[in-house]
Amino acid sequence: MSYTLQAFIAKTGVFPSPIPDGLHQVQLPQDMALIPLDTNQRLKLDIEFCPLTDGGATELTAPLRALASKLSQNGHIAYIEAEIFGGIGIQASQQFSHGKAITTIAIEINAINVA
């Protein structure tokens, strides 16, 4: 089984309302919310597909940083990526709060859980 995930995640109520740039929020269990970045949204916002786990980037692109800044105005969020293909796979994350990055990028097996 394989999958990819590219999204922002936060506690319920942290993302701005309305969600900017035509994105949508999905309510998750444990009082969490997710803003997935699908192909159409990435193309519209000029966001590369999984730049950290697939592209080997060591920092987020300007469009991703700008979006993270908008989405984190009210508090703590995390940008997350995951790619799994027939095994453990890899995850990446970076945390933002009040418009600024508050951690460096983590690329490891449990980066999403850490975030």
Order of alpha helices (4+ residues) and beta strands (2+ residues): beta-beta-beta-alpha-alpha-beta-beta-beta-beta-alpha
